[in-house]
Every structure is written in C-alpha cells, then in structure tokens.
C-alpha cells in the first residue's frame, strides 16, 4: 500500500486531506504536536480507520522524525504557526520556527526512497505587498511579481516565512509542488476566521439586531475545503505539477464581506441589519486567485458554491461547536 504523511495533520485542511488520501487507498500518517489541533469526534472517527494513524511529535525537535521510515510516496507539509494573534505578538518566532519546521520536513523528504512529491503549503499573503504598492492583476496568477511589504510590520512575518519556505523547497532537490491557498473555509477550521465568526454572531443575535461587520467593501473569493483538498490531492499526483507553484482556491465570484454577511444571515435564518464597521488593519482590499494553471494540471475546478458551502459549514458548527459538548465546542 502506498504511504503518505501530512504534517499539521490534525488541523483544518490536514484532517480533510488525510481523509481524502485514505479514501484513495493510501496508508496515512498524520503528524501533529496538538498545539492547536484537537482530537475531536471527526478526527477520532478518521483515526479509527485502520490505515490512518496519529504520530504525535514536535517538528521543532531535531530528532522528532528520525523514527519514520523511508517509504512515503507523498509528503504534505502543512504545519506552521498561523493566526493573526500569533503573527502580531510573536513575529520573530513565526519567522524562525516556521522556517525550522519546513527544514525538518524537507530533511525527512530527502531521506525517502520512494518519494514522488513534497507539497508545501505557502499562502496567498505572498501577494499582499504587490497589491499594496503596485497594480496587482486580479484574479491573480502565480506568475505575479512579488513585492515585499514593510518588514517592520509584524503581520509581514508570516508571509516572509512562507516565501522563504517556497525558496527552500524549490532549491531542495526533492520533487516539490508549492500551493498557495486562498480563503479556504469549512468544517473544523476553528473560530478565528470570518465565516465561523459571522455564523456565531448571527446565530446569537435576536431578530431586529444589527450585525457588526468589518471591512464590508473588501472582496474575496471563497473555496470550500472539499474542493481545495481535491486540488491539492490531484496536484500531488500530477507529474506535470512537479516544480510548479499553484494557487488553490476559487476564481470567482468575488464577494464583498458585506455580501457574505448577508448570506450568513440568510443561512442562519435571522432578520438582522448590517452595521458597517471600519476596515481591519492590514487586510487586503481584494483577493482572488487566477486558477487556469491548476485546472490545466489537474482537470479540476471548484464545484461548491458559497451558498451551499455556508449551509454545510453552518450545519457542522451548529452540531459540533454552537450546541455541541465535545472538544470542538467552545
């Protein structure tokens, strides 16, 4: 049986990716130190499958991966220090430790005898400096020039750690594919993101209340997690994707955050008015990936529209977080 490893495997995209790999016949190791991810009911059900196991270890430990053998065909490196709070409060650690984790994962990849692909999860934040300082083509192709924002801003640290990680991968000598996810959402993504935050606040509000919404005019394209995972999975298996940098996301439609809030209100079933608030500092005004390269290499494009994705996401959060009692509940 072919084997795959996912770092950050207990996280949002990692767990969904683990399930997709298992369904395709892979034996899957989910590597995680459980600093952020939790072994909730969904993950526990995944781990009950005989071909999926949790390898609990810290990638920052130089010896953490020494015991893993050299038989992985696919390695997906998703582990990183993420989140606005971490980026703003711990910028040096974000830079230092994210690069260190990528180095450890690449060292593991270099030891593999059967490795067909190392997939590195970068970020759409790499385009932020170009959007801020120059004209950025939107939808944004992977070939867009990369400009650096102010290096003194803590928020820049995450983007820099990922951009440096891209360079490490490209020069590593292992068969790599770099992915840049754009606004992926869905079950198990945590609460510190715009969609689950809006769902929770709309659900708690009473009919006739006003829902505070920040950055109402900022525009995004949103990609449901199942679509994102399918792109990542197919790119890892595409020979033509070796050495490529690929956007992961949905090219359209662009949706203003204010429009998204209206859709959330409809999904939750409340009668609320939008209370526009100021733009969040550092938030890009627009973000939309150009997806023709990914589609050409995988013959796949996102299928789930935002209305349906919101319904699926809300059902999961209602059962597991808003009304739940398990580890996912707040």
Secondary structure by P-SEA (a helix, b strand, c coil): cbbbbbcccccaaaaaaaaaaaaaccbbbbbcccccccccaaaaaaaacccccccccccccccccccccccccbbbcccccccaaaaaccaaaaaaaaaaaaaaaaaaaaacccccbbbbbbccccaaaaaaccccccccccccbbbbcccccccaaaaaaaaaaaaaaaacccbbbbbbbccccccccccccaaaaaaaaaaaccccbbbbbccccbbbbbbcaaaaaaaaaaaaaccccccbbbbcccccccccaaaaaaaaaaaacccccccccccccccccbbbbbcaaaaaaccccccccaaaaaaaaaaaaaaccccccccccc
